[in-house]
Amino acid sequence: MSSATATDDILAANPYQGHPSLSPLEAEVLWEYAKLAHHVKFVTQRTRALGEEPDQRMLARLRVLEKKMGLVLTLFKASVWGVINEQPVADASLESDPTANDTVRY
């Protein structure tokens, strides 16, 4: 718990202010770096926690989306099949007619 209060103290008050070896500007810069380091540590902890344990709400939403995408894919396949079946079938007797003149002359 002492580390939690120490990090809260760093956000509330500048621990470098009044240091005999630092100018006021140097103390402010060091304080800003300390606050930035605190925020980076916090973000790192949060991302590590999210990486280790998946978000249950997001997983539930993704499962619903996966089911909907399966339905969309099935409907798409059915509509493509319907379009293919609606196309007229070429007459097989015209294709095998030896008298048909398909020769292109120049």
Stockholm file with secondary structure:
# STOCKHOLM 1.0

chainA/1-106         MSSATATDDILAANPYQGHPSLSPLEAEVLWEYAKLAHHVKFVTQRTRALGEEPDQRMLARLRVLEKKMGLVLTLFKASVWGVINEQPVADASLESDPTANDTVRY
#=GR chainA/1-106 SS CHHHHHHHHHHHSCTTTTCTTSCHHHHHHHHHHHHHHHHHHHHHHHHHHHHHSCCHHHHHHHHHHHHHHHHHHHHHHHHHHHHHHHSCCCCHHHHTCTTCCCCCCC
#=GC SS_cons         CHHHHHHHHHHHSCTTTTCTTSCHHHHHHHHHHHHHHHHHHHHHHHHHHHHHSCCHHHHHHHHHHHHHHHHHHHHHHHHHHHHHHHSCCCCHHHHTCTTCCCCCCC
//
